[in-house]
Amino acid sequence: MNIAIPKEQGGFHLLTNEGLSIGDKVFPLLDSYHTKGKSYIIDIRTNDKPRMVSACTGWPSRPHTIKEFYQAEGLWWIRTDKGYNTADIYFKLLKLDE
């Protein structure tokens, strides 16, 4: 999945959760609900400025580093240096040449 977060000065930050690898710098930018081996997106955390808390998401200056991938409850999960969650909520910034 690809997402775009508006920049204050115009334009967008472009992010993806496709092709994530161990060592990637990522941000957990979605809230999700998990049940019966499925993950459902609830909200994009950066839409509401009061909820844009670096301590939780790392956005925009403190990314989480992927340490491992694993399966549990029928879903792929990512463990980072700051916590863990389902793989679908983590996004890395795209470089301009991607």
C-alpha positions in Angstrom: 0.0 0.0 0.0 1.2 3.5 -0.7 0.2 6.6 1.3 0.9 10.4 0.9 1.1 12.7 3.9 0.7 16.4 3.1 3.7 18.6 3.9 3.0 22.0 5.5 4.9 23.8 2.8 3.1 22.0 0.0 3.6 18.7 -1.7 3.6 15.3 -0.1 5.7 12.8 1.9 5.4 9.5 -0.1 5.5 6.3 1.8 5.1 2.6 1.1 4.8 -0.7 3.0 5.8 -2.8 0.0 9.2 -4.5 0.0 10.1 -3.9 3.6 13.3 -5.5 4.8 15.2 -6.0 8.0 17.1 -2.8 8.8 14.6 -0.5 7.0 13.6 2.7 8.8 9.8 2.7 9.2 6.9 4.5 10.8 3.8 2.7 12.3 1.3 5.2 10.7 -2.0 3.2 10.8 -4.2 2.0 13.6 -5.5 -1.5 13.0 -7.8 -4.1 14.4 -6.9 -7.8 14.2 -9.4 -10.7 14.3 -9.5 -14.3 13.0 -6.3 -13.9 11.0 -7.2 -10.6 9.3 -6.1 -7.1 9.8 -8.4 -4.1 9.3 -7.2 -0.5 9.0 -9.0 1.9 11.4 -7.2 5.3 11.0 -4.1 7.0 9.6 -2.3 8.4 12.7 -0.9 11.5 11.1 -4.2 13.0 9.9 -4.9 14.5 13.3 -2.0 16.7 14.5 -2.6 16.2 18.3 -2.3 12.4 17.7 1.0 12.8 15.7 3.1 11.8 18.6 6.8 10.9 18.0 6.8 8.6 20.9 4.3 6.3 19.2 4.9 6.7 15.5 8.4 8.1 15.3 7.0 10.5 12.7 8.8 12.4 11.2 12.2 12.3 12.9 12.5 9.1 14.9 11.8 6.1 12.6 11.7 2.6 14.0 14.2 0.0 12.7 12.9 -3.4 11.5 14.6 -6.2 13.5 12.6 -9.2 12.3 9.4 -10.5 10.6 7.4 -13.3 12.1 3.9 -14.9 11.7 1.4 -15.1 14.5 -2.4 -15.4 14.5 -2.4 -16.0 10.7 -0.7 -12.5 10.1 2.7 -11.2 9.3 4.1 -9.1 12.1 7.2 -6.8 12.4 9.3 -6.4 15.4 11.3 -3.1 15.5 13.7 -1.6 18.0 10.7 0.3 19.5 8.0 -2.4 19.5 5.9 -4.6 17.2 2.7 -4.8 15.3 1.2 -6.2 12.1 3.3 -5.6 9.0 0.6 -3.6 7.2 0.9 -0.6 9.5 4.6 0.1 8.9 5.7 2.5 6.2 9.1 3.6 4.8 9.7 7.0 3.1 10.2 6.7 -0.6 13.3 8.3 -2.1 12.7 10.8 -4.9 14.2 8.4 -7.4 11.9 5.5 -6.5 
